[in-house]
């Protein structure tokens, strides 16, 4: 009886091991693009041939990277990934990485006012003219195009060098774009693979550039939002909201979803943004420390830098502790705040007439209405 139990236990263990080896996930494959045989018309054809040699189906190829990276992303099991590593034309095979998302007085907080600081001596007209044709590509959770921050009133025509577009999809139409929001795309194949194909069953997700989270709309408007008068948070901090470059253009690349931002999708977004013709890449997201050759953002940013594109990334929300900084590649402008000047003061008046100062976002009256 004991020997029979051991047999079934061993059989079950073997089955679990086999199933684990067969389980597919997304891998990013870096290729030596100079090694492409002349018999293949395109690198895409060459990459497809590599996958077919592994008895992998055509639809296992998720992305082909042509600009920010030389290689592809594919759905593979661990054995197939190991076989690819043994190929002389393959420089590296890496598991997909999950990144996380990492606020409107920014110019004043940074000392960038017309009367003083770095902008002193420049008129508002000069600064507006300088940023008119700047295109900021934001990789994040997408965009809410109806926001007043993307109003294009008074903006000149879109630069003719722009090669991007506005995609159609769930709750998003090309007509939502204008002379301020000039591009909107989404990249979800990495997320789709990681979620087991359950994308459409996630009611919160919109398979389009539509922002269901709000983070992407926030970061885009902080970078280049138009002037919005009488903006406030629940009635607090009333004033005019505007981006750092209110006359610049915005192109939104949705690479982040409900579970986070997958490296394969981020790299696809950066790859496309470079081709589209952005001048600035902004990414308010990041992951743990890893070698630069394995860091999706660092790799894409390096190519962008070589093409004359300025790349700005967030330093992260972690700390204060050692090695808590994100996006540390020297070719990236890593942005973080060492202090905070936001405050929402509130006052409590007791029955004995004593008055206490605190913080609150409560927008009702003292009767709870």
Buried (B, 14 or more C-beta within 10 A) or exposed (E): EEEEEEEEEEEEEEEEEEEEEEEBBBBBBBBEBEEBEEEEEEBEEBBBEBBEEBEBEEEBBBBBBBBBBBBBBBBBBBEBBEBBBEBEBBBBBBBBBBBBBBEBEBBEEEEBEBEEEEBEEEEEEEBBEEBEBBBBBBBBBBBBBEBEBBBBEEBEEBBEEBEBBBBEBEEBEEEBBBBBBBBBBBBBBBBBBBBEEEBEEBEEBBBBBBBBBEBBBBBBBBBBBBBBEEBEEEEBBEEEBBBBBBBBBBBBBBBBBEEBBBBBBBBBBBBBBBBBBBBBBBBBBBBBEBEBEBBBBBBBBBBBBEEEBBBBBBBBEBEEEEEEBBBBBEEBEBBBEEEEEEEEEEEEEEEEEEEEEEEEEEEEEEEEE
